[in-house]
Amino acid sequence: MNITVNGKSINIDNSTTIYELSLLLNIEADLFIVNSFPVDKSYILNENDNVSLIKKGQMPDKEHLEYLLFSRQGLDVYKILKTSKVVVCGIGGLGSHVAISLARSGVGTIKIIDYDVVEPSNINRQSYFINQIGLYKTQALKNIIENINPYIKIICKNIMLNSHNIINEVSGFDVILECFDNAETKVMLMEKCIKELPSSFIIGASGVAGYFDTDIIKIKKLGSNCIVVGDFENEAGFFKGLMAPRVTACAAVQANEAVKYLLKDI
């Protein structure tokens, strides 16, 4: 019967256990994953199983590492996300976390757009590190992502988006993520993209300040190709700061909605 092992298709005998498979292939392993779920070494393999054999504490060789990074997601999910393209507009508190979540998920091409540099007040809620203060956010985030998933394409653009350049910069992407701080820029992006890029899915955010309950974060639909995530009330202002837990929670919802859209045909 045919199965996939660490990304490669092979044929094995019926009634083979996953431990027997590891011995047959001379792969030392103590973590056995089948179809994205950990199993005991006595698990009997079935036709078309997707198998990952992992040795804890050991760096896999380059040939197998990419597949093993996504062994808890499954091969079908991996293949779709690998060919997907997203653009993240603004990589502050929302955008930096969104981009990292999508990189961890295996999205194959991620474009990150921001004109700003990392500064001290960013560190309380954004994905950057103190030793990155002064770097362009695009370069800092690219460095982080390359240490998470070196197998994806990161496109950096150090520009301020406006009504004149937005369509040129975000066209051709499956998902457009609006992650700006400025309300007027948020509205501009969504209005332009909803109208001019109907084949792209747009995900915005609004109302993520403070440390209010995360269960009031919801999703609103704006037209057939746009949603907005947030509580739609708690914008940043005097004595209403931005904090990591709530900002990250909203970013996670944005990223999850992007993945849901990309995998809609599974």
PyMOL commands that set and color helices and strands:
alter all, ss='L'
color gray80, all
select helices_A, chain A and resi 18-24+62-69+75-82+93-105+120-122+130-132+137-146+166-170+183-196+214-216+244-262
alter helices_A, ss='H'
color red, helices_A
select strands_A, chain A and resi 2-5+8-11+31-34+37-39+50-54+85-89+109-113+153-157+175-178+201-205+218-221+226-230
alter strands_A, ss='S'
color yellow, strands_A
deselect
rebuild
show_as cartoon
